[in-house]
């Protein structure tokens, strides 16, 4: 029995995601945070009511293991979270 290292487990997760995509399956209802990237504030991220207090600092771009993405604007204790798409 082989012992799985972190790198092996990560590779197995990537392969599983690719397999699900090729089969048309997705776990978008249970996002698994894959990676994040912070940039300067770009624009409001909600379709409806915005939170102006959250505008002006950073926009955090998150990606799920299934490929879904969302953006969250963060300014101190204030935040505005977009939808996964």
Long-range contacts (C-beta under 8 A, 24 or more apart in sequence): 13-65, 17-65, 17-66, 17-67, 20-66, 21-66, 21-67, 26-66, 26-67, 26-68, 27-65, 27-66, 28-64, 28-66, 28-68, 28-84, 31-64, 31-65, 31-66, 31-68, 31-84, 32-64, 32-65, 32-66, 33-62, 33-63, 33-64, 33-65, 34-63, 34-64, 34-65, 35-62, 35-63, 36-60, 36-61, 36-62, 36-63, 37-61, 41-73, 41-75, 42-71, 44-73, 44-80, 45-70, 45-71, 45-72, 45-73, 45-80, 45-81, 45-82, 46-80, 46-81, 46-82, 46-83, 47-83, 50-80, 51-78, 51-79, 51-80, 53-78, 54-78, 54-79, 54-80, 55-80
